[in-house]
Amino acid sequence: MPTVTVKERIAASLKASKDFVFLRKEFGRFGDYRQVSRAVAELMNEGLIVRVGYGVYARAIESPLTGTPVPKNALVAIGLEAMRKMGVKAEVGASERALQEGRSTQVPMLPVISIGKARVRRKIGFGKRTIAYETD
């Protein structure tokens, strides 16, 4: 009887989940720290997920331009989902909110998340783009 590897169990969990952001601690139930680390590294090499921060991973797709794995969702959406999973109440930044409400026609250049009074030092990003945080 063939045994299912930690990597296969994590991959099955990723495919069954509707989430697009995953924290490292969510994979802890599949094996010990080293096994999970190796499995996550292999899944990153296969292009199933990409690392967007310390212990934060996102679903990946192949870039049509470069052929390398890139996050499937926008960086702001990834940041909001990651903050929700970490227990931080967050929403889009003021400039993005003004655009969504029709008070502005300017598209924000930086991905900004409003975190209220929370203290967040975690850097979330991909490539050279990172999320900026604004507080109340």
Secondary structure as UniProt FT lines:
FT   HELIX           6..16
FT   STRAND          21..23
FT   HELIX           24..30
FT   HELIX           33..46
FT   STRAND          49..53
FT   TURN            54..55
FT   STRAND          56..62
FT   TURN            64..66
FT   STRAND          69..71
FT   HELIX           75..86
FT   STRAND          91..92
FT   HELIX           94..101
FT   STRAND          112..116
FT   STRAND          124..126
FT   TURN            127..128
FT   STRAND          129..130
FT   STRAND          132..135
//
